[in-house]
Amino acid sequence: MTDFAPALLELLIRASTLLPQEVTDALAHARQEEATDSTADAVLGTLLENRNLAKERRLPLCQDTGMIHFFIQAPDDFPRRLFRASAEDAVVEATRLGVLRQNCVETLTGRNTGNNLGHVSPVFHWEETDGSRREARVTVLLKGGGSENMGRQYSLPDAALGAGRDLAGVERCLLDAVYQAQGKGCSPGILGVCLGGDREGGAEEAKRQLLRPFGERSLDPLLAELEERVLRRANALGIGPMGLGGKTTLLEVFIGQRTRHPACYFVTVCYNCWCLRRQSLLLSY
């Protein structure tokens, strides 16, 4: 049986220090769309410079290295207990190296655990796959606290927004979430959205949507159209990078859905900052 800790440590280092190329490309394209010598142009240029420095020096992209989420797709015979122990060892070592900041605080006492381990920290999301191949796909997502504060959950109908239980109502919710953020949470942002589910499941599914590749539209044509429309309308609000004005308020919108109880219609928004830190690997066992 293989100890997964070295591979998972490298995965954490890559997630903390390397911005995915598709996000880099989206920032570069957004900069081309902004007026030259504008504030938006300067902000996006700084973000790209930050990305380059982090890569060259192998230092964290942001001082907030986020809450650690592991998404594991594996057959039912995958050694979960060994993986969990290996992941925790990797987290402790990454924290000691300074690649992860000490971000795990006990809620009632305010005591920092000092190693990013605690009750449900890190977070493990399991998904069972076909067991014909003895390998697991592991994706780590480092979710910053500032952007997490900008998340929203709506229950439709919402009288204050004039939002009913239809896609027009959903669109009102999503644009409200972007407007309420007003650049906080370090825009330009990425929205992960779940329609339906219960409150807890909607939040998990919305976060899982952040793992989709940029440019990948929903397989449901209605949701695909909604993704494009919300992205277009959000960027027309003029909020811009860091809320300082411009054409680029969002980089992407990903919308998924879960079945729901007839009495409930939740719209859950997981807001991520420009620094979408996610990396994946395959583990053989």
Summary of the structure (lengths in Angstrom):
residues: 285
radius of gyration: 19.2
end to end distance: 6.9
largest distance: 56.7
contacts: 958
relative contact order: 0.19
helix: 39%
strand: 23%
